[in-house]
Amino acid sequence: MLAFSLPQGGIFPAPSDLPPAVPASSTSVSATATITGTAVSTSNSTYGSSSSAIAPADTSIANDLEIIGQLSLAPKAVDRIKLIPQDASFKFDFKAPPADTLSEGKGGRTVRADRKSFPPLIGTGGSMVLGFLGPCGFNTPHTHPRSAEFNLAVQGTLETEFTLENGARTIRNTLATHQMTVFPQGALHTEFNPNCDDAIFVAGFADEDPGVQQTAQAYFGLDREVVEAATGNDFTFEGKDIDKFRKLIPANVALGVESCLKKCGITRA
């Protein structure tokens, strides 16, 4: 049997035995740590300084086909890092993005960071889109041929729908802030802001180039006779009507359903 004895007063020192507290007024803003005998000063840290401005993202390699080709052919990940010498090139600013990244209409805009607009993504297998939907903003029905989409509402409310394929039911959800849904690869889907305040979503993809195809624009871009045949005898356009209808299809992001527009006092004109 093992026997233990505690010192008088217990295992914790009495308050009188503790070292005196250091007054707050005497605390120094500069600290020095000793690691294995080496003094390391932390007073000149470049992190967390409120006096230094945040450097902007470097967009000099965005859409640069030469560097994109070199990154694609690099044999190792470390070689890709060496091909991008500027740290700020690894930062993407969705508020001030490079050229050729926007899809913008009357209802808002989407901004994409993919392997072309943000070459540091090459080799990562992923990409991202931010959607800024104004009141009644409508990200019109579309598909992504090379990836599923993980859609997270980060501000406001989103109404979402998708249908995977023939025979599958349509999945409808309302997303509150910080709720997420998934759209399977190739599924026809859409996002809609049903309110009179702005909404923002983040869409993540498991491909550096997920691709996108707006369904209405693609369908009515087909040959006129093909469109007429697909609509059948009960719903047939004359040639001039189809041509006129093509011009009426709004740019994405569009304004949404009529009930929301009336609620928010928005006109389509």
Steps between C-alpha positions, in 0.01 A plus 500: 500500500631847409468777754492874414526791734401856410683799634317706755258734325448271195677475163443860391720781638345752731438846353784636712742263322412618145722750317363855495274593206641728234304828482322551169663839456846343502429237234724542195364473147824334395553137596807280485479123495789263564499181294781251571724779614431739210325829566222575253347846493132529409481880501543535121235252384344581162169336601213676669639849451216748472733769367590316176258490207398163358675443169273454198481173312747470213314431175802518268489126421120476466396380152869472404505200265879468515518465878187282501675265256817492709304426817307223324824334384693540826605151618463570874297725728815672626585590140163670465569705811831617352323615184291745705753725676257756645318405821212732409438289187358235735223741604175551305280804560135436414424872535775602259543192278706462183346553159271235350372365833160669527152393395286806563139596436221710650461267797861485615824329404711189547879505520702187427848399611615214276829376356500776236410801713691371805792281380611396854200265490679286241575166662256550789194342335266774619347838415246745641226745404350780705146605414374847587122502455311825536135514606313234299830405331478178300795282400321351200482121445836353400725195524864431583626215277815414695417535869241490773435832673503559875289810553515692830285803583720751684256792499123513466273223376515281189233295327664210317381231261667221307406199294760234435369317191191356333289315757648678803279728708578870532670586830399838647648666809510835677843582641539732796834666567772238560293215359630297205370278225664293226424485129628175345733517201306581182173567685278783376477748788430858598528744793259786572491779758132526610547810715552874461847492661823386338605136521846348454596137442828311470518214252784249526595258221709184483658602170728786401279560196146381585344672200154655484216498249194724539211279392260745335775677308644168381164351404377794297844528342433174314385495139148643459358177356647302789332732752169477313518121487585473869199709604259274306172581329339646813761773539659617177694819425511657162852576389474871569351435845792280602749760379316766699482279808875439494557873540262515796690245710664709777868494584590311816456601784139590412206644690281228646137405536218753465370459856838602645532797264158629608583452868822698463365762259741405219422532130673296232551797268 
